[in-house]
Amino acid sequence: MITIKRTIEISADVDAALARVAEAGAQSPSQIIESALVSFLSDAAETVEDERRWENYLKTRKAIPIEAVKAWVDSWDTDNELPVPTPRKFRFPWMRRWTSFGCASFCSP
């Protein structure tokens, strides 16, 4: 693995906490920071994917109802296994009321 040297500025409190964790876990501060960054970046990538899916839903209004997913999962390993549920268009009348309260970009149908 190729490593890159970076310089960061952290508070004395964070540095002290990092030193304590490193000492207790027999890891170097660099290993702890790298592990934390890998975890953070993984979470950030998942968040980006969640936002992409949410934007797609807002555009298409298509989703799979949870009841259909539950029925599908419940049918596994039975003689009547259901096919994978398909997305369908949702309409929420209450969203129209929300647009008058200033959340048109979030709630518009």
C-alpha positions as CSV (number, residue, x, y, z in Angstrom):
1,M,0.0,0.0,0.0
2,I,1.2,3.5,-0.9
3,T,1.0,5.9,2.0
4,I,0.7,9.7,1.8
5,K,1.9,11.9,4.6
6,R,-0.6,14.6,5.6
7,T,-0.3,17.3,8.3
8,I,-3.4,18.1,10.3
9,E,-4.1,20.5,13.1
10,I,-6.1,19.2,16.1
11,S,-6.8,20.6,19.6
12,A,-4.7,19.6,22.6
13,D,-7.7,17.8,24.0
14,V,-8.1,15.7,20.9
15,D,-4.4,15.0,20.8
16,A,-4.5,13.8,24.5
17,A,-7.5,11.6,23.8
18,L,-5.9,10.2,20.7
19,A,-2.7,9.3,22.8
20,R,-4.8,7.6,25.5
21,V,-6.7,5.5,22.9
22,A,-3.5,4.6,21.1
23,E,-1.8,3.6,24.3
24,A,-4.8,1.5,25.5
25,G,-5.3,-0.2,22.1
26,A,-1.6,-0.7,21.3
27,Q,-2.1,1.2,18.0
28,S,-0.3,4.2,16.7
29,P,-2.2,7.5,16.5
30,S,-1.8,7.2,12.7
31,Q,-3.5,3.8,12.6
32,I,-6.4,5.2,14.7
33,I,-6.8,8.3,12.6
34,E,-6.7,6.2,9.4
35,S,-9.3,3.7,10.8
36,A,-11.6,6.7,11.8
37,L,-11.2,8.2,8.4
38,V,-12.0,5.0,6.6
39,S,-15.2,4.6,8.7
40,F,-16.2,8.2,8.1
41,L,-15.6,8.0,4.4
42,S,-17.6,4.8,4.2
43,D,-20.5,6.5,6.0
44,A,-20.2,9.5,3.8
45,A,-20.4,7.4,0.7
46,E,-23.6,5.7,2.0
47,T,-25.1,9.1,2.7
48,V,-24.4,10.2,-0.8
49,E,-26.1,7.1,-2.1
50,D,-29.1,7.6,0.2
51,E,-29.4,11.2,-1.1
52,R,-29.2,10.0,-4.7
53,R,-32.0,7.5,-4.0
54,W,-34.1,10.1,-2.2
55,E,-33.7,12.6,-5.1
56,N,-34.8,9.8,-7.5
57,Y,-37.8,9.1,-5.4
58,L,-38.8,12.8,-5.3
59,K,-38.5,12.8,-9.1
60,T,-40.4,9.6,-9.9
61,R,-42.5,9.1,-6.8
62,K,-41.8,5.4,-7.2
63,A,-41.0,3.1,-4.3
64,I,-41.7,-0.4,-3.0
65,P,-44.3,-0.4,-0.2
66,I,-43.0,-2.0,3.0
67,E,-46.0,-4.3,3.1
68,A,-44.9,-5.8,-0.3
69,V,-41.3,-6.3,1.0
70,K,-42.6,-8.0,4.1
71,A,-44.9,-10.3,2.1
72,W,-42.0,-11.1,-0.2
73,V,-39.6,-11.9,2.6
74,D,-42.3,-14.0,4.4
75,S,-42.8,-16.0,1.3
76,W,-39.1,-17.2,1.1
77,D,-38.6,-20.9,1.6
78,T,-42.3,-21.6,1.0
79,D,-44.1,-23.4,-1.8
80,N,-45.6,-20.0,-2.9
81,E,-42.5,-17.8,-3.0
82,L,-43.5,-14.4,-4.4
83,P,-41.5,-12.5,-7.1
84,V,-39.4,-9.6,-6.1
85,P,-41.7,-6.6,-5.6
86,T,-41.6,-3.8,-8.1
87,P,-41.7,-0.1,-7.4
88,R,-45.0,1.7,-7.9
89,K,-45.9,5.4,-8.0
90,F,-47.1,6.9,-4.7
91,R,-49.4,9.8,-4.2
92,F,-49.6,11.6,-0.9
93,P,-52.5,14.1,-0.7
94,W,-51.2,15.5,2.6
95,M,-48.0,16.7,0.8
96,R,-50.0,19.3,-1.1
97,R,-50.9,20.9,2.2
98,W,-47.2,21.0,3.3
99,T,-46.3,23.0,0.2
100,S,-48.3,25.9,1.5
101,F,-46.1,25.9,4.6
102,G,-42.9,26.6,2.7
103,C,-41.6,23.1,2.0
104,A,-42.4,23.0,-1.7
105,S,-39.0,21.7,-2.7
106,F,-39.1,18.9,-0.2
107,C,-42.8,17.9,-0.4
108,S,-44.0,18.8,-3.8
109,P,-45.8,15.9,-5.6
